[in-house]
Amino acid sequence: MSLLRGLVRRPWRLAAEASALLIAVVVAFPLYWMVLSAFKPAGEIESSEPRPWTLAPSLDSFRRVFGQQEFGRYFVNSLVVAGSVVIVSALIAFLAATAVTRFRFRFRTTLLIMFLVAQMVPVEALTIPLFFTMRGLGLLNTLGSLILPQIAFSLPFAIWMLRGFVKAVPDALEEAAYIDGASRSRFLWQILFPLVFPGLVATSVFSFISAWNDFLFAKSFIISDTSQSTLPMALLVFYKPDDPDWGGVMAASTVMTIPVLVFFVLVQRRLVSGLGGAVKD
């Protein structure tokens, strides 16, 4: 009987695995084409009959990318912006999630609803008000004009996600810590923080990707001082309406992707447990 059930279930399992493989191929193909185009010589990129392979890989596109004098500065600026957003948003989100979960105060539910509403507002609708805000603060043409909005937009999602992790930590653990003489700050940083750290990693990944790939704010707030530009703006150097350098665009995009992949590899284990809500009693 068990063998018969296995035979019946196997086609469904094979179908599910085949579907997952097909989806993975569809998702990965644009990345493959980007990397392939970065290594293709100019003649093959501009060919009217594109092929999904190349027999003459070339590094000319990467030479043009790294030959740009400002490319290194753009790369460092992107690291500063993304790193600042990840660290500051994770710290604030952890403290805010703890506050709305562990404490009872007036308008707590209203505050949580406001977090949801903030997620529903499109970024494009707030770009102009943010521009005037950054101008009023004197932050235009500085990295601060990119860091502050990214922190503000990443916080609602991070707080909502971390709220579940903080709530999953049993109250008995907190009471036991207080009985043993631990202060509130010691419980917060030495006990609660390590338990919700996988959730912090998961939210940090989304914050990092959003800040690293941001083009709208970089284009809107960095107006004249190109030394404060980030990597997405570097793509405009190779994209010209009359004669776009697609090899340079693809090579620069490939270079932009590498830090994201490295970040994923470094936090992979924590990310999996964070998305799975791994907080054990």
N, C-alpha and C positions, 0 to 999 in steps of 0.2 A: 504493500500500500504506500509506504514512504517513497519507494522507487517511482511509483506511478505519479505521486504528487510532485516529485522532483522533475519528472519529464514534462509535466504540465506547466510547472512554473518556469522551467528553463527558457522556453521561447520568449516569455515576457522579460526575463532577465537579459537575454541576448538583445532584445529590441531596445531595452533601456540603455545597455552599454553601447550599442551601435548609435543610438541617438546622442548620447553624451559625447562619443567620439566625433560625430559629425558636427556638433555644436562647437567642440574644441577646435576642429579644423577651420570652421568658418571664422571663429574669433581670432585664431592665430594667423590666418592668411594675410590680413593687412600688415601685421608686423613682419611677416616673412617678406612681403613685397617691398616694404620700406627698407629693410636691411639689404635685400637683393639690389634694389635700385641704387643704394648708396655705394655698392661695389661695382655696379655696371659702368662701362665706359660711356662717354657722352653719346656716341653713335647709337648704341643699343637703347639708351633711354629715350632718345628722340625717334626711334624707329617706328614706322607705321604698323609693324607686325611685332608687338611685344611678346617676349618669350619668358616663361617662368623659370629661367635658368640663364647662366652666363658661362661661357667657356674662356672668357678673358677678363677675370676680375681685376679691378684697378683701384688704387688708393688715391686717385687724383681728387675725388670729391672731398675726402677727409683732409687732404693737404690744403685745399682751398678753405675749408672750415677752420682748421687750426692756424692757417696763415692770416686770418683776420686778427688784427691787433687787439680788438676789444673782446674777443670771444672768451678769453680767460677771465676777464673782469665780469662779464655777464654770468659766467658759470659760478664764480664766487658769490656774486650778488644773489643768485637763485638759492645757493646753499644757505646764505645768511637769512633770507626771507623764510624759506621752508623750515629751517632749523628753529628759528625764533617762534614761528607759528606753532610748531609741534610742541615745543617745551612749554610755552606760556599757556596755550589752550589746554594742554593736558593738565597742568597744575590748577588752573582756574576751574576746569570742568570737574576735577576730582573733588575740590573743596565745595563747589556748588552742588554736585550730586550728593555728597555727604550731608550737606545742610538740608536739602529738600527731602532727603530720605530719613535721616535720623532725628530731625527736629520737627516740632509742630509749631507753626506760627501762622499769623493771619495772612490771607492772600496766597498761601502756598499753592493751592490748586490753580488759582489765577495765574501765578507765575509759570507753572508748568504748561498751561494752555498757551501762554504767550510764547514759550519756546517752540511749540508746534506751529503757531501762526507765523513766527519768524522764518521757519523752514519753507513756508508756502509762498513767500514773497520772492519773485524772480530777481536775480542779481541785476539784470539790465534795468529794472525799474528804479533801482536805488543808486545807480552809477552817478547820475547827475547830482542828486543831493549829497552824495559822498564827495563828489568833486568840490562842491562849495564848502563842505565841512573841512576837507583837507586844506583848501586854500585859506580858510579862516584860521586854521591852526598853524599855518605856515609850513606844511609838510609836503607840498607839491615838489616834485623832482627829488624826493628822498625815498629811501627804502621804507621809512616809517609809514608812508602813504600806502604801501603795499601790505605791510605787516598788520597794521591795525584792522583794516577791513576783513582780511582773511581770518584773523582771530575771532572777530565778531560773527562771521558767517559759519565758522566751524564749531563754535561753542554750543548752540542749541542741540545739534546732533550728538555731540560728545556727551553733554549732560544727560540727555535722554538715554543714551546707551549705557553710561556708567551707573545710572540710577538703578538699573537691574542688578548690576554686580554688587553694589553697596547693599541693596536690599537683601541679596542672597546670603550675606554674611549674618549668621544667627545672632540674635540679641544676647543669647547666653554667653557667647564668646566675649562680648563687650562687658557684660556684668562680671564675668570671671576675671577679666583683666583689671577692672576697678577694685575687685575684692583683693587681688594680689598687690594692690598699691600703685598700679599704673595710672598716670595722669591722662587727661583727655588727649593732649597732644601726643603723648607716647603711644597711646592706642591708635591714634590716627595715622602716624607715620611708620610705626614699627610692626603693627599688626594688620590694620585695615588696608594700608597702601600696598603691601606685598600681595594680599589676597585679590585685590582688584587690578593688579598690574597687567594681567592679560587683557582686560578690557581697555586699559589705557593704551596698550600697544595697538589694539584693533582700531580705536578711534584715531590714533596718531597716524596710521597708514592713510586713512582717508584725508586727514588734515594735510599730510605731506604731499599727497598727489594733487590735491586742490591748489595748494600754494605753489607747487613746483610747475604746474602746467598753466598757471594763470596768465592770460593774455589781455583780458578786458581791462583790469585795473592797471596793468603795466602800460597799456596803450593810452589810457585815459589820464593817469596821474603823473607819468614821467613824460613831460612835454618837451623840454629843451635840453636837459642835462642827460645825455646818452650814457654817461659813465655810471648812472644809477639804473640802467636797464637790466633786464633779466634775460635768461636764455630764450623764452618764447619770442622776444623782440628781435633776437639775433636771426631768426628765420626770415625776417623782412629784408635783411641784407642780401639774401640770395634770391628772394622773390621779386622780380621786376615784371610789371604788367606786359611790357613789350618783349622781353627776353628773359623768362624765368630760368634760373639755374636749378633744375629739378634734382640733379645729383647733389648739389650743395644742400638743398632743402632736406633731402632724405638722409644725407650724412649727418647734418646737424640734429635732425630728429632722432637718429639712432644714438648719437652721443647723449642727447637729453634723456633717452630711455634707460641708459645704463645705471645712473644713480638710483632710479626707482627700482630696478631689478635687484641691485645690491641691497637696498633697504628691505625689500621683501625677503631676500635670503637671510638677512641678519635677524629678522623678527618672525620668521616663518612659524616656528614652533609656538611662540607666544600668540601669534595671530590666529592660528587654528584653535587653540584653547580659548582664546578670547571670543571668537565668533561662536564657539560652542557653549559659551557661558560657563566655563570651567571654574567654578568656585565650590570647593568641597567643605562640607561641615566637619 
